[in-house]
Structure formats: C-alpha cells, structure tokens
Amino acid sequence: MKVPSIRTLRKYHRIAHVGEIARRYFAMNAFDGVLTILGVLVGGYFGHVRDAGAVVTLGLAASFAMGVSGFYGAYMTEKAERSRALAELEESTLSSLRDTDIGHASTYATIVVSLVDGFSPFAAAVVAISPFFLGAAIHIETAFYIAFALAFAELFALGAYLGAISRNRMILSGIKMVSAGLVCVAIGYALGSTI
C-alpha cells in the first residue's frame, strides 16, 4: 500500500473538515482527562495516600484507560458516522466512492480524530501527575500542590483556548473551566471528610 504524501494528507484534511472536529475532540477530552486526574489527586490527597509511586500507578492507570477509551470510542463512532455519510453519498451519485479522495479522506479523518481523542485526555492527565515522577526528590505534599496547580493551569488554558476559538473573553472562559475543577475538589473534600 502506497503511503500518502503530506500534500495528499492535507487534501484529505480539507475534504473531511478534520481541523474543526479535531479541535472539538481535543478540548473536550483534554478537559475530561484533567478532571478525571484531578479526581484521582483529590482522592489520593484526602485519602492520605503518601506514596508517590502509588499516585503514579493510579494516575497512569486512569490515563491509559482514558486514552484507550477515547481512541476506541471515537474510532467506532467516527467510522460508523463516516461510513453512513459515504453510503448516502454513494446512493445519490449511484457510484462507489471507496477508492476516491472522498473515501480516503473519510478513512483519514477517522484515524486522526481517534488519535486526537485518545491522546488528549492521556497527555493532559500525565502533565498533571508529572510531579510524582520525581519520587523522593520532592516531598509528597509538595508534589500534590504542584500537581493541583498544574491541573488548574491546564483547565484555565483549555478555557482560554475555547474562548479564543469562540471569540469570547478568554479569561472569563478560563475561569469557568477552573470553577469546574473547584467543584471537583469540593466534592472530593466533602467525601474525604465524611468517610
């Protein structure tokens, strides 16, 4: 099978409108990744987990699970939707489009969107737990505080990014995302104090 050139991939990118879809998946799933790992951090902190290795294991397990779930979920969904759209187009043109630029662009879009969907929550989560990779080099409490700061910085950046895309106020959009993280921490704290 011939490997498509960069120029060909760019053409597929335009035909399938991948940029807009990938941006949406990236922001949505990175947000899920940060909030999920924030839940792990809150649970670890208020559950008195004071072993960096345990936090890394829990965090990576959650990160991989989100990545695999994101990839396969998006792949199956995109493949079904794009196959249906291609079939409808074939019915209206009374010809097979499987081996055309439109058919190849559909396959390209499915793969790219799936990779973005799987990678974004994984990457966002790994960034947040990165202080724990230092192990005993930093105090566990410090690692938690830095991890919380990173998670909230990611939430703010995602909100600002969405604000820029929608041409709304970036800072306000960032604050809205941070407020979701604060709700997550508050719920974790409430659970930790009652158990």
N, CA and C atoms as an extended XYZ file, in Angstrom:
585
Properties=species:S:1:pos:R:3:atomname:S:1:resname:S:1:resid:I:1 pbc="F F F"
N         0.836       -1.193        0.000 N   MET     1
C         0.000        0.000        0.000 CA  MET     1
C         0.875        1.249        0.000 C   MET     1
N         0.596        2.152       -0.892 N   LYS     2
C         1.387        3.373       -1.027 CA  LYS     2
C         1.082        4.335        0.122 C   LYS     2
N         2.152        4.857        0.732 N   VAL     3
C         1.984        5.827        1.819 CA  VAL     3
C         1.670        7.184        1.203 C   VAL     3
N         0.581        7.816        1.634 N   PRO     4
C         0.217        9.107        1.034 CA  PRO     4
C         1.214       10.199        1.405 C   PRO     4
N         1.397       11.141        0.519 N   SER     5
C         2.309       12.260        0.760 CA  SER     5
C         1.663       13.270        1.703 C   SER     5
N         2.468       14.174        2.202 N   ILE     6
C         1.962       15.243        3.079 CA  ILE     6
C         0.913       16.067        2.331 C   ILE     6
N         1.192       16.316        1.078 N   ARG     7
C         0.250       17.103        0.271 CA  ARG     7
C        -1.100       16.395        0.166 C   ARG     7
N        -1.048       15.089       -0.034 N   THR     8
C        -2.285       14.301       -0.128 CA  THR     8
C        -3.035       14.316        1.196 C   THR     8
N        -2.295       14.170        2.306 N   LEU     9
C        -2.934       14.191        3.626 CA  LEU     9
C        -3.577       15.541        3.905 C   LEU     9
N        -2.918       16.605        3.469 N   ARG    10
C        -3.511       17.942        3.645 CA  ARG    10
C        -4.811       18.060        2.853 C   ARG    10
N        -4.819       17.465        1.674 N   LYS    11
C        -6.041       17.478        0.862 CA  LYS    11
C        -7.157       16.730        1.584 C   LYS    11
N        -6.836       15.547        2.123 N   TYR    12
C        -7.827       14.776        2.880 CA  TYR    12
C        -8.319       15.579        4.089 C   TYR    12
N        -7.387       16.276        4.715 N   HIS    13
C        -7.699       17.088        5.895 CA  HIS    13
C        -8.765       18.133        5.550 C   HIS    13
N        -8.582       18.773        4.390 N   ARG    14
C        -9.546       19.797        3.950 CA  ARG    14
C       -10.882       19.176        3.553 C   ARG    14
N       -10.817       18.087        2.804 N   ILE    15
C       -12.048       17.448        2.316 CA  ILE    15
C       -12.933       17.005        3.482 C   ILE    15
N       -12.318       16.400        4.502 N   ALA    16
C       -13.076       15.821        5.620 CA  ALA    16
C       -13.316       16.810        6.758 C   ALA    16
N       -12.846       18.047        6.616 N   HIS    17
C       -13.018       19.069        7.664 CA  HIS    17
C       -12.503       18.570        9.015 C   HIS    17
N       -11.310       17.999        9.014 N   VAL    18
C       -10.760       17.377       10.219 CA  VAL    18
C       -10.372       18.402       11.277 C   VAL    18
N        -9.879       19.565       10.854 N   GLY    19
C        -9.392       20.562       11.814 CA  GLY    19
C       -10.416       20.947       12.860 C   GLY    19
N       -11.608       21.273       12.406 N   GLU    20
C       -12.669       21.702       13.331 CA  GLU    20
C       -13.061       20.570       14.281 C   GLU    20
N       -13.203       19.365       13.739 N   ILE    21
C       -13.609       18.217       14.559 CA  ILE    21
C       -12.519       17.866       15.563 C   ILE    21
N       -11.261       17.874       15.110 N   ALA    22
C       -10.135       17.536       15.992 CA  ALA    22
C       -10.007       18.548       17.123 C   ALA    22
N       -10.212       19.831       16.822 N   ARG    23
C       -10.160       20.863       17.876 CA  ARG    23
C       -11.206       20.591       18.943 C   ARG    23
N       -12.403       20.247       18.494 N   ARG    24
C       -13.503       19.978       19.425 CA  ARG    24
C       -13.179       18.771       20.304 C   ARG    24
N       -12.721       17.694       19.683 N   TYR    25
C       -12.368       16.485       20.425 CA  TYR    25
C       -11.219       16.751       21.393 C   TYR    25
N       -10.219       17.510       20.931 N   PHE    26
C        -9.066       17.808       21.775 CA  PHE    26
C        -9.496       18.516       23.057 C   PHE    26
N       -10.242       19.604       22.909 N   ALA    27
C       -10.647       20.386       24.074 CA  ALA    27
C       -11.545       19.582       25.004 C   ALA    27
N       -12.518       18.899       24.440 N   MET    28
C       -13.479       18.137       25.243 CA  MET    28
C       -12.791       17.017       26.029 C   MET    28
N       -11.897       16.295       25.363 N   ASN    29
C       -11.280       15.143       26.003 CA  ASN    29
C       -10.110       15.504       26.894 C   ASN    29
N        -9.403       16.578       26.573 N   ALA    30
C        -8.371       17.052       27.493 CA  ALA    30
C        -9.026       17.510       28.797 C   ALA    30
N       -10.176       18.164       28.681 N   PHE    31
C       -10.941       18.578       29.858 CA  PHE    31
C       -11.330       17.358       30.698 C   PHE    31
N       -11.820       16.325       30.040 N   ASP    32
C       -12.165       15.086       30.751 CA  ASP    32
C       -10.945       14.491       31.436 C   ASP    32
N        -9.806       14.522       30.737 N   GLY    33
C        -8.579       13.976       31.300 CA  GLY    33
C        -8.129       14.714       32.546 C   GLY    33
N        -8.182       16.049       32.489 N   VAL    34
C        -7.768       16.852       33.650 CA  VAL    34
C        -8.715       16.626       34.820 C   VAL    34
N       -10.024       16.641       34.557 N   LEU    35
C       -10.972       16.458       35.658 CA  LEU    35
C       -10.874       15.066       36.269 C   LEU    35
N       -10.659       14.065       35.430 N   THR    36
C       -10.519       12.703       35.954 CA  THR    36
C        -9.283       12.590       36.831 C   THR    36
N        -8.177       13.117       36.361 N   ILE    37
C        -6.940       13.011       37.147 CA  ILE    37
C        -7.019       13.908       38.387 C   ILE    37
N        -7.771       14.996       38.283 N   LEU    38
C        -7.992       15.835       39.461 CA  LEU    38
C        -8.756       15.042       40.510 C   LEU    38
N        -9.707       14.229       40.068 N   GLY    39
C       -10.426       13.352       40.991 CA  GLY    39
C        -9.491       12.355       41.653 C   GLY    39
N        -8.555       11.795       40.875 N   VAL    40
C        -7.562       10.866       41.432 CA  VAL    40
C        -6.682       11.583       42.457 C   VAL    40
N        -6.258       12.797       42.125 N   LEU    41
C        -5.402       13.575       43.037 CA  LEU    41
C        -6.137       13.931       44.324 C   LEU    41
N        -7.377       14.380       44.176 N   VAL    42
C        -8.169       14.741       45.360 CA  VAL    42
C        -8.392       13.518       46.235 C   VAL    42
N        -8.727       12.390       45.588 N   GLY    43
C        -8.915       11.152       46.347 CA  GLY    43
C        -7.643       10.715       47.046 C   GLY    43
N        -6.521       10.841       46.347 N   GLY    44
C        -5.237       10.476       46.952 CA  GLY    44
C        -4.860       11.388       48.103 C   GLY    44
N        -5.095       12.679       47.918 N   TYR    45
C        -4.702       13.646       48.951 CA  TYR    45
C        -5.564       13.493       50.202 C   TYR    45
N        -6.868       13.517       50.023 N   PHE    46
C        -7.755       13.419       51.182 CA  PHE    46
C        -7.886       11.991       51.702 C   PHE    46
N        -7.461       11.019       50.894 N   GLY    47
C        -7.420        9.628       51.345 CA  GLY    47
C        -6.102        9.273       52.004 C   GLY    47
N        -5.242       10.286       52.162 N   HIS    48
C        -3.946       10.148       52.846 CA  HIS    48
C        -2.997        9.164       52.162 C   HIS    48
N        -3.033        9.145       50.821 N   VAL    49
C        -2.040        8.378       50.068 CA  VAL    49
C        -0.773        9.220       50.045 C   VAL    49
N         0.285        8.709       50.644 N   ARG    50
C         1.517        9.488       50.742 CA  ARG    50
C         2.700        8.775       50.109 C   ARG    50
N         2.412        7.973       49.106 N   ASP    51
C         3.443        7.264       48.360 CA  ASP    51
C         3.365        7.731       46.908 C   ASP    51
N         4.433        8.387       46.424 N   ALA    52
C         4.444        8.926       45.064 CA  ALA    52
C         4.230        7.824       44.031 C   ALA    52
N         4.809        6.660       44.262 N   GLY    53
C         4.651        5.542       43.332 CA  GLY    53
C         3.208        5.109       43.191 C   GLY    53
N         2.472        5.130       44.307 N   ALA    54
C         1.054        4.745       44.266 CA  ALA    54
C         0.250        5.760       43.452 C   ALA    54
N         0.571        7.045       43.633 N   VAL    55
C        -0.142        8.082       42.871 CA  VAL    55
C         0.164        7.941       41.384 C   VAL    55
N         1.430        7.665       41.060 N   VAL    56
C         1.815        7.481       39.654 CA  VAL    56
C         1.079        6.285       39.054 C   VAL    56
N         1.032        5.175       39.806 N   THR    57
C         0.344        3.974       39.313 CA  THR    57
C        -1.133        4.246       39.075 C   THR    57
N        -1.791        4.877       40.052 N   LEU    58
C        -3.207        5.209       39.904 CA  LEU    58
C        -3.423        6.187       38.749 C   LEU    58
N        -2.566        7.203       38.691 N   GLY    59
C        -2.697        8.222       37.646 CA  GLY    59
C        -2.472        7.663       36.259 C   GLY    59
N        -1.431        6.844       36.098 N   LEU    60
C        -1.153        6.262       34.787 CA  LEU    60
C        -2.234        5.278       34.371 C   LEU    60
N        -2.735        4.491       35.334 N   ALA    61
C        -3.817        3.546       35.019 CA  ALA    61
C        -5.041        4.303       34.509 C   ALA    61
N        -5.384        5.391       35.207 N   ALA    62
C        -6.522        6.207       34.774 CA  ALA    62
C        -6.237        6.855       33.417 C   ALA    62
N        -4.996        7.328       33.210 N   SER    63
C        -4.621        7.986       31.955 CA  SER    63
C        -4.696        7.031       30.778 C   SER    63
N        -4.147        5.825       30.953 N   PHE    64
C        -4.198        4.836       29.875 CA  PHE    64
C        -5.635        4.424       29.580 C   PHE    64
N        -6.422        4.256       30.638 N   ALA    65
C        -7.822        3.869       30.443 CA  ALA    65
C        -8.568        4.937       29.645 C   ALA    65
N        -8.327        6.206       29.987 N   MET    66
C        -8.979        7.290       29.247 CA  MET    66
C        -8.503        7.332       27.801 C   MET    66
N        -7.196        7.117       27.602 N   GLY    67
C        -6.647        7.130       26.244 CA  GLY    67
C        -7.219        6.027       25.380 C   GLY    67
N        -7.253        4.804       25.920 N   VAL    68
C        -7.787        3.664       25.167 CA  VAL    68
C        -9.275        3.861       24.908 C   VAL    68
N        -9.996        4.291       25.934 N   SER    69
C       -11.431        4.538       25.788 CA  SER    69
C       -11.692        5.612       24.741 C   SER    69
N       -10.928        6.702       24.815 N   GLY    70
C       -11.099        7.792       23.859 CA  GLY    70
C       -10.823        7.346       22.437 C   GLY    70
N        -9.731        6.594       22.247 N   PHE    71
C        -9.366        6.155       20.900 CA  PHE    71
C       -10.425        5.224       20.317 C   PHE    71
N       -10.759        4.172       21.045 N   TYR    72
C       -11.700        3.191       20.511 CA  TYR    72
C       -13.110        3.749       20.384 C   TYR    72
N       -13.518        4.541       21.365 N   GLY    73
C       -14.846        5.147       21.292 CA  GLY    73
C       -14.974        6.060       20.089 C   GLY    73
N       -13.968        6.907       19.881 N   ALA    74
C       -14.002        7.829       18.741 CA  ALA    74
C       -13.872        7.069       17.432 C   ALA    74
N       -13.014        6.041       17.404 N   TYR    75
C       -12.820        5.284       16.164 CA  TYR    75
C       -14.126        4.625       15.720 C   TYR    75
N       -14.776        3.944       16.660 N   MET    76
C       -16.022        3.255       16.309 CA  MET    76
C       -17.112        4.248       15.904 C   MET    76
N       -17.204        5.359       16.649 N   THR    77
C       -18.228        6.366       16.363 CA  THR    77
C       -17.979        7.044       15.018 C   THR    77
N       -16.735        7.523       14.822 N   GLU    78
C       -16.401        8.207       13.577 CA  GLU    78
C       -16.536        7.283       12.374 C   GLU    78
N       -16.080        6.039       12.533 N   LYS    79
C       -16.162        5.093       11.418 CA  LYS    79
C       -17.617        4.867       11.027 C   LYS    79
N       -18.485        4.687       12.031 N   ALA    80
C       -19.909        4.472       11.750 CA  ALA    80
C       -20.529        5.690       11.066 C   ALA    80
N       -20.246        6.875       11.604 N   GLU    81
C       -20.832        8.100       11.051 CA  GLU    81
C       -20.327        8.365        9.636 C   GLU    81
N       -19.024        8.199        9.433 N   ARG    82
C       -18.445        8.477        8.114 CA  ARG    82
C       -18.860        7.428        7.095 C   ARG    82
N       -18.988        6.179        7.539 N   SER    83
C       -19.454        5.125        6.627 CA  SER    83
C       -20.880        5.403        6.184 C   SER    83
N       -21.720        5.837        7.120 N   ARG    84
C       -23.108        6.171        6.787 CA  ARG    84
C       -23.169        7.336        5.801 C   ARG    84
N       -22.373        8.389        6.065 N   ALA    85
C       -22.359        9.562        5.183 CA  ALA    85
C       -21.865        9.188        3.784 C   ALA    85
N       -20.828        8.325        3.744 N   LEU    86
C       -20.287        7.897        2.451 CA  LEU    86
C       -21.312        7.053        1.693 C   LEU    86
N       -22.001        6.170        2.407 N   ALA    87
C       -23.024        5.327        1.778 CA  ALA    87
C       -24.159        6.176        1.205 C   ALA    87
N       -24.566        7.209        1.938 N   GLU    88
C       -25.631        8.096        1.459 CA  GLU    88
C       -25.183        8.848        0.203 C   GLU    88
N       -23.914        9.281        0.206 N   LEU    89
C       -23.375        9.982       -0.955 CA  LEU    89
C       -23.284        9.039       -2.157 C   LEU    89
N       -22.919        7.785       -1.894 N   GLU    90
C       -22.842        6.787       -2.971 CA  GLU    90
C       -24.228        6.520       -3.563 C   GLU    90
N       -25.240        6.498       -2.713 N   GLU    91
C       -26.606        6.282       -3.194 CA  GLU    91
C       -27.055        7.423       -4.100 C   GLU    91
N       -26.677        8.642       -3.719 N   SER    92
C       -27.113        9.791       -4.525 CA  SER    92
C       -26.319        9.932       -5.818 C   SER    92
N       -25.077        9.436       -5.843 N   THR    93
C       -24.268        9.521       -7.063 CA  THR    93
C       -24.312        8.236       -7.887 C   THR    93
N       -24.907        7.190       -7.302 N   LEU    94
C       -25.001        5.882       -7.949 CA  LEU    94
C       -23.635        5.334       -8.370 C   LEU    94
N       -22.621        5.584       -7.507 N   SER    95
C       -21.273        5.067       -7.790 CA  SER    95
C       -20.536        4.835       -6.482 C   SER    95
N       -19.562        3.955       -6.538 N   SER    96
C       -18.757        3.669       -5.352 CA  SER    96
C       -17.710        4.764       -5.161 C   SER    96
N       -17.597        5.255       -3.921 N   LEU    97
C       -16.626        6.316       -3.613 CA  LEU    97
C       -15.500        5.812       -2.708 C   LEU    97
N       -15.465        4.497       -2.480 N   ARG    98
C       -14.489        3.923       -1.547 CA  ARG    98
C       -13.047        4.212       -1.948 C   ARG    98
N       -12.765        4.119       -3.238 N   ASP    99
C       -11.382        4.286       -3.691 CA  ASP    99
C       -11.166        5.649       -4.346 C   ASP    99
N       -11.860        6.654       -3.804 N   THR   100
C       -11.705        8.030       -4.300 CA  THR   100
C       -11.117        8.884       -3.185 C   THR   100
N       -10.828       10.132       -3.514 N   ASP   101
C       -10.318       11.053       -2.485 CA  ASP   101
C       -11.308       11.195       -1.332 C   ASP   101
N       -12.587       11.184       -1.642 N   ILE   102
C       -13.606       11.309       -0.597 CA  ILE   102
C       -13.567       10.101        0.330 C   ILE   102
N       -13.453        8.909       -0.234 N   GLY   103
C       -13.371        7.689        0.580 CA  GLY   103
C       -12.116        7.651        1.419 C   GLY   103
N       -10.975        8.025        0.809 N   HIS   104
C        -9.713        8.033        1.550 CA  HIS   104
C        -9.722        9.111        2.645 C   HIS   104
N       -10.339       10.262        2.336 N   ALA   105
C       -10.430       11.346        3.324 CA  ALA   105
C       -11.265       10.910        4.522 C   ALA   105
N       -12.280       10.107        4.263 N   SER   106
C       -13.125        9.593        5.342 CA  SER   106
C       -12.317        8.690        6.277 C   SER   106
N       -11.505        7.815        5.696 N   THR   107
C       -10.658        6.930        6.500 CA  THR   107
C        -9.617        7.741        7.273 C   THR   107
N        -9.005        8.706        6.592 N   TYR   108
C        -8.010        9.583        7.226 CA  TYR   108
C        -8.617       10.300        8.426 C   TYR   108
N        -9.805       10.858        8.235 N   ALA   109
C       -10.461       11.607        9.308 CA  ALA   109
C       -10.746       10.711       10.504 C   ALA   109
N       -11.188        9.500       10.250 N   THR   110
C       -11.493        8.555       11.331 CA  THR   110
C       -10.248        8.291       12.170 C   THR   110
N        -9.126        8.069       11.515 N   ILE   111
C        -7.883        7.759       12.223 CA  ILE   111
C        -7.375        8.969       13.000 C   ILE   111
N        -7.337       10.135       12.357 N   VAL   112
C        -6.807       11.343       13.011 CA  VAL   112
C        -7.655       11.741       14.211 C   VAL   112
N        -8.963       11.747       14.025 N   VAL   113
C        -9.856       12.137       15.129 CA  VAL   113
C        -9.733       11.155       16.291 C   VAL   113
N        -9.592        9.876       15.983 N   SER   114
C        -9.440        8.859       17.034 CA  SER   114
C        -8.145        9.054       17.810 C   SER   114
N        -7.075        9.358       17.095 N   LEU   115
C        -5.787        9.592       17.763 CA  LEU   115
C        -5.857       10.819       18.664 C   LEU   115
N        -6.472       11.886       18.183 N   VAL   116
C        -6.624       13.103       18.993 CA  VAL   116
C        -7.477       12.801       20.219 C   VAL   116
N        -8.572       12.082       20.010 N   ASP   117
C        -9.486       11.746       21.101 CA  ASP   117
C        -8.803       10.894       22.161 C   ASP   117
N        -7.944        9.979       21.737 N   GLY   118
C        -7.254        9.117       22.696 CA  GLY   118
C        -6.069        9.782       23.362 C   GLY   118
N        -5.338       10.595       22.594 N   PHE   119
C        -4.110       11.182       23.129 CA  PHE   119
C        -4.381       12.351       24.070 C   PHE   119
N        -5.384       13.166       23.776 N   SER   120
C        -5.589       14.392       24.558 CA  SER   120
C        -5.897       14.151       26.032 C   SER   120
N        -6.790       13.207       26.414 N   PRO   121
C        -7.004       13.010       27.848 CA  PRO   121
C        -5.789       12.373       28.514 C   PRO   121
N        -5.110       11.483       27.791 N   PHE   122
C        -3.911       10.838       28.328 CA  PHE   122
C        -2.827       11.877       28.612 C   PHE   122
N        -2.548       12.735       27.633 N   ALA   123
C        -1.493       13.736       27.783 CA  ALA   123
C        -1.826       14.733       28.892 C   ALA   123
N        -3.072       15.184       28.931 N   ALA   124
C        -3.484       16.154       29.955 CA  ALA   124
C        -3.335       15.564       31.351 C   ALA   124
N        -3.684       14.302       31.498 N   ALA   125
C        -3.575       13.642       32.803 CA  ALA   125
C        -2.120       13.448       33.208 C   ALA   125
N        -1.282       13.045       32.263 N   VAL   126
C         0.137       12.816       32.570 CA  VAL   126
C         0.826       14.111       32.984 C   VAL   126
N         0.481       15.209       32.346 N   VAL   127
C         1.061       16.504       32.731 CA  VAL   127
C         0.734       16.802       34.195 C   VAL   127
N        -0.508       16.566       34.584 N   ALA   128
C        -0.923       16.876       35.954 CA  ALA   128
C        -0.216       16.019       36.997 C   ALA   128
N         0.052       14.754       36.692 N   ILE   129
C         0.699       13.894       37.701 CA  ILE   129
C         2.225       13.886       37.582 C   ILE   129
N         2.762       14.671       36.652 N   SER   130
C         4.216       14.662       36.413 CA  SER   130
C         5.069       14.936       37.653 C   SER   130
N         4.644       15.749       38.617 N   PRO   131
C         5.495       15.957       39.797 CA  PRO   131
C         5.788       14.668       40.570 C   PRO   131
N         4.897       13.713       40.494 N   PHE   132
C         5.088       12.467       41.242 CA  PHE   132
C         6.143       11.556       40.600 C   PHE   132
N         6.492       11.850       39.351 N   PHE   133
C         7.551       11.081       38.698 CA  PHE   133
C         8.909       11.350       39.350 C   PHE   133
N         9.013       12.446       40.090 N   LEU   134
C        10.273       12.789       40.758 CA  LEU   134
C        10.498       11.945       42.005 C   LEU   134
N         9.468       11.201       42.421 N   GLY   135
C         9.603       10.299       43.566 CA  GLY   135
C        10.008       11.010       44.840 C   GLY   135
N        11.084       10.518       45.447 N   ALA   136
C        11.545       11.066       46.731 CA  ALA   136
C        12.313       12.370       46.570 C   ALA   136
N        12.527       12.816       45.339 N   ALA   137
C        13.282       14.058       45.125 CA  ALA   137
C        12.541       15.274       45.672 C   ALA   137
N        11.210       15.195       45.730 N   ILE   138
C        10.440       16.278       46.365 CA  ILE   138
C         9.477       15.660       47.374 C   ILE   138
N         9.116       16.451       48.360 N   HIS   139
C         8.192       15.982       49.396 CA  HIS   139
C         6.836       15.689       48.761 C   HIS   139
N         6.162       14.662       49.242 N   ILE   140
C         4.895       14.229       48.661 CA  ILE   140
C         3.833       15.328       48.716 C   ILE   140
N         3.817       16.101       49.807 N   GLU   141
C         2.846       17.200       49.908 CA  GLU   141
C         3.116       18.236       48.813 C   GLU   141
N         4.391       18.532       48.593 N   THR   142
C         4.764       19.490       47.544 CA  THR   142
C         4.339       18.972       46.177 C   THR   142
N         4.526       17.665       45.952 N   ALA   143
C         4.124       17.065       44.678 CA  ALA   143
C         2.617       17.226       44.465 C   ALA   143
N         1.830       17.017       45.526 N   PHE   144
C         0.381       17.198       45.416 CA  PHE   144
C         0.043       18.643       45.055 C   PHE   144
N         0.677       19.605       45.751 N   TYR   145
C         0.374       21.017       45.497 CA  TYR   145
C         0.735       21.422       44.068 C   TYR   145
N         1.892       20.951       43.597 N   ILE   146
C         2.301       21.268       42.226 CA  ILE   146
C         1.343       20.608       41.231 C   ILE   146
N         0.944       19.376       41.514 N   ALA   147
C         0.017       18.668       40.623 CA  ALA   147
C        -1.328       19.389       40.549 C   ALA   147
N        -1.822       19.846       41.704 N   PHE   148
C        -3.072       20.614       41.701 CA  PHE   148
C        -2.908       21.893       40.881 C   PHE   148
N        -1.780       22.582       41.062 N   ALA   149
C        -1.530       23.825       40.321 CA  ALA   149
C        -1.479       23.555       38.817 C   ALA   149
N        -0.810       22.468       38.424 N   LEU   150
C        -0.736       22.114       37.003 CA  LEU   150
C        -2.119       21.796       36.428 C   LEU   150
N        -2.909       21.051       37.200 N   ALA   151
C        -4.253       20.693       36.735 CA  ALA   151
C        -5.107       21.948       36.528 C   ALA   151
N        -5.037       22.881       37.483 N   PHE   152
C        -5.823       24.106       37.340 CA  PHE   152
C        -5.281       24.994       36.223 C   PHE   152
N        -3.968       24.985       36.031 N   ALA   153
C        -3.381       25.741       34.913 CA  ALA   153
C        -3.860       25.162       33.588 C   ALA   153
N        -3.930       23.837       33.504 N   GLU   154
C        -4.433       23.200       32.282 CA  GLU   154
C        -5.897       23.563       32.044 C   GLU   154
N        -6.692       23.535       33.100 N   LEU   155
C        -8.107       23.892       32.954 CA  LEU   155
C        -8.255       25.327       32.463 C   LEU   155
N        -7.467       26.230       33.049 N   PHE   156
C        -7.540       27.632       32.626 CA  PHE   156
C        -7.113       27.774       31.168 C   PHE   156
N        -6.022       27.091       30.792 N   ALA   157
C        -5.530       27.166       29.409 CA  ALA   157
C        -6.557       26.626       28.424 C   ALA   157
N        -7.222       25.522       28.787 N   LEU   158
C        -8.262       24.967       27.919 CA  LEU   158
C        -9.427       25.939       27.763 C   LEU   158
N        -9.814       26.551       28.876 N   GLY   159
C       -10.896       27.534       28.813 CA  GLY   159
C       -10.516       28.732       27.953 C   GLY   159
N        -9.294       29.212       28.131 N   ALA   160
C        -8.821       30.346       27.329 CA  ALA   160
C        -8.766       29.978       25.851 C   ALA   160
N        -8.343       28.758       25.570 N   TYR   161
C        -8.281       28.261       24.186 CA  TYR   161
C        -9.678       28.246       23.565 C   TYR   161
N       -10.652       27.731       24.310 N   LEU   162
C       -12.027       27.703       23.809 CA  LEU   162
C       -12.584       29.117       23.655 C   LEU   162
N       -12.190       29.995       24.578 N   GLY   163
C       -12.603       31.392       24.463 CA  GLY   163
C       -12.044       32.031       23.201 C   GLY   163
N       -10.797       31.705       22.873 N   ALA   164
C       -10.183       32.253       21.659 CA  ALA   164
C       -10.873       31.718       20.409 C   ALA   164
N       -11.211       30.419       20.413 N   ILE   165
C       -11.882       29.815       19.256 CA  ILE   165
C       -13.262       30.439       19.040 C   ILE   165
N       -13.989       30.627       20.152 N   SER   166
C       -15.348       31.168       20.050 CA  SER   166
C       -15.372       32.693       19.989 C   SER   166
N       -14.190       33.290       20.065 N   ARG   167
C       -14.042       34.755       20.048 CA  ARG   167
C       -14.787       35.413       21.196 C   ARG   167
N       -14.753       34.729       22.334 N   ASN   168
C       -15.296       35.284       23.566 CA  ASN   168
C       -14.144       35.687       24.479 C   ASN   168
N       -14.473       36.157       25.651 N   ARG   169
C       -13.433       36.578       26.591 CA  ARG   169
C       -12.664       35.369       27.099 C   ARG   169
N       -11.372       35.342       26.784 N   MET   170
C       -10.539       34.199       27.113 CA  MET   170
C       -10.412       33.998       28.618 C   MET   170
N       -10.215       35.083       29.364 N   ILE   171
C       -10.016       34.956       30.813 CA  ILE   171
C       -11.280       34.438       31.479 C   ILE   171
N       -12.425       34.963       31.081 N   LEU   172
C       -13.693       34.501       31.653 CA  LEU   172
C       -13.926       33.029       31.332 C   LEU   172
N       -13.614       32.646       30.121 N   SER   173
C       -13.767       31.245       29.716 CA  SER   173
C       -12.832       30.347       30.522 C   SER   173
N       -11.608       30.827       30.770 N   GLY   174
C       -10.656       30.081       31.589 CA  GLY   174
C       -11.152       29.920       33.019 C   GLY   174
N       -11.729       30.977       33.559 N   ILE   175
C       -12.248       30.939       34.935 CA  ILE   175
C       -13.411       29.946       35.044 C   ILE   175
N       -14.235       29.875       34.007 N   LYS   176
C       -15.346       28.913       34.015 CA  LYS   176
C       -14.833       27.481       34.093 C   LYS   176
N       -13.761       27.210       33.352 N   MET   177
C       -13.173       25.861       33.394 CA  MET   177
C       -12.570       25.569       34.765 C   MET   177
N       -11.897       26.554       35.334 N   VAL   178
C       -11.301       26.383       36.661 CA  VAL   178
C       -12.385       26.117       37.696 C   VAL   178
N       -13.542       26.761       37.535 N   SER   179
C       -14.634       26.558       38.502 CA  SER   179
C       -15.102       25.101       38.501 C   SER   179
N       -15.045       24.434       37.341 N   ALA   180
C       -15.406       23.011       37.282 CA  ALA   180
C       -14.422       22.190       38.114 C   ALA   180
N       -13.145       22.553       38.051 N   GLY   181
C       -12.136       21.881       38.867 CA  GLY   181
C       -12.360       22.114       40.348 C   GLY   181
N       -12.763       23.333       40.711 N   LEU   182
C       -13.023       23.646       42.118 CA  LEU   182
C       -14.208       22.833       42.646 C   LEU   182
N       -15.216       22.629       41.801 N   VAL   183
C       -16.351       21.792       42.193 CA  VAL   183
C       -15.869       20.368       42.459 C   VAL   183
N       -14.982       19.873       41.596 N   CYS   184
C       -14.428       18.520       41.757 CA  CYS   184
C       -13.673       18.406       43.088 C   CYS   184
N       -12.857       19.404       43.410 N   VAL   185
C       -12.094       19.401       44.663 CA  VAL   185
C       -13.047       19.468       45.859 C   VAL   185
N       -14.065       20.307       45.758 N   ALA   186
C       -15.021       20.460       46.872 CA  ALA   186
C       -15.748       19.148       47.151 C   ALA   186
N       -16.158       18.465       46.082 N   ILE   187
C       -16.839       17.182       46.263 CA  ILE   187
C       -15.886       16.161       46.880 C   ILE   187
N       -14.632       16.132       46.405 N   GLY   188
C       -13.641       15.232       46.966 CA  GLY   188
C       -13.370       15.500       48.429 C   GLY   188
N       -13.305       16.781       48.767 N   TYR   189
C       -13.085       17.165       50.170 CA  TYR   189
C       -14.275       16.720       51.044 C   TYR   189
N       -15.488       16.942       50.522 N   ALA   190
C       -16.687       16.551       51.266 CA  ALA   190
C       -16.720       15.047       51.475 C   ALA   190
N       -16.367       14.289       50.455 N   LEU   191
C       -16.332       12.837       50.575 CA  LEU   191
C       -15.260       12.393       51.566 C   LEU   191
N       -14.107       13.046       51.500 N   GLY   192
C       -12.990       12.692       52.382 CA  GLY   192
C       -13.291       12.981       53.849 C   GLY   192
N       -14.065       14.015       54.096 N   SER   193
C       -14.351       14.383       55.478 CA  SER   193
C       -15.479       13.549       56.086 C   SER   193
N       -16.263       12.876       55.236 N   THR   194
C       -17.365       12.082       55.761 CA  THR   194
C       -17.028       10.601       55.901 C   THR   194
N       -15.948       10.180       55.228 N   ILE   195
C       -15.597        8.742       55.254 CA  ILE   195
C       -14.530        8.500       56.328 C   ILE   195
